[in-house]
Amino acid sequence: WLLQRGTAVVMALMLPVLIWRIGAALPLDFSGWKNLFAPQWMRIMTWLFTAALAMHAWIGMHDILMDYVRPLGLRLALYLIVIVTLAACVTTMAAVLWGAR
């Protein structure tokens, strides 16, 4: 519960900066998006936002599955699917932010 509130605070603090930065740049093409994420601090901030969002989503999904999915095997399988999906999202974001040069 506390971790979910913490990730919500992190996202709430980062979101205005991300919106301001994207709104100020108004990237319309690939080079605009590339220039937007050129500074290292922007990449790190975006990745941290993504990681916080994934943790926030995991806590919520964990609670939902724990409350509403009673068969243990099914619940564990769904946990695994959620974990793999969220890990793939965070890893893909890192690959996109640091891979496209």
SVG drawing of the C-alpha trace seen along z (x, -y; Angstrom):
<svg xmlns="http://www.w3.org/2000/svg" viewBox="-13 -26 36 51">
<polyline fill="none" stroke="black" stroke-width="0.4" points="0.0,0.0 2.7,-2.5 4.8,-1.6 1.9,-2.2 1.4,-5.7 5.1,-6.3 5.1,-5.5 2.0,-7.7 3.9,-10.6 6.9,-10.0 4.7,-10.0 2.8,-13.1 6.1,-15.0 7.6,-13.8 4.5,-14.2 4.4,-18.1 8.0,-18.2 7.5,-15.6 4.3,-17.4 6.1,-20.7 9.1,-19.4 7.0,-17.6 4.7,-20.7 7.6,-23.1 9.3,-20.9 6.2,-19.8 8.0,-17.0 6.2,-16.2 8.8,-13.9 11.4,-11.4 14.2,-14.0 12.0,-16.1 11.4,-13.1 15.1,-12.2 16.1,-15.7 13.6,-15.7 15.2,-12.7 18.8,-13.6 19.6,-14.9 20.6,-12.1 18.4,-13.5 15.3,-13.3 16.0,-9.6 16.6,-8.8 13.5,-10.7 11.4,-9.0 12.7,-5.5 12.1,-6.2 8.6,-7.3 8.1,-4.0 9.5,-1.9 7.3,-3.7 4.3,-3.2 5.1,0.5 5.5,0.9 2.3,-0.9 0.5,1.3 2.0,4.5 0.8,3.6 -2.7,2.9 -2.8,6.1 -1.4,8.1 -4.2,6.8 -6.9,7.5 -5.7,11.0 -5.3,11.8 -8.8,10.7 -10.7,12.1 -8.8,15.1 -9.1,18.0 -7.5,21.0 -3.8,20.8 -2.4,22.2 -4.4,19.7 -3.4,16.8 0.3,17.7 0.1,18.1 -1.6,14.6 1.1,13.2 3.7,14.5 2.0,13.0 1.7,9.6 5.3,9.6 6.7,10.7 4.6,8.1 5.6,5.2 9.3,6.2 9.1,6.3 7.6,2.8 10.3,1.4 13.0,3.2 11.6,2.1 11.5,-1.5 15.1,-1.3 16.0,0.1 14.0,-2.6 15.5,-5.4 19.1,-4.3 19.1,-2.3 17.8,-4.7 20.7,-7.1"/>
</svg>
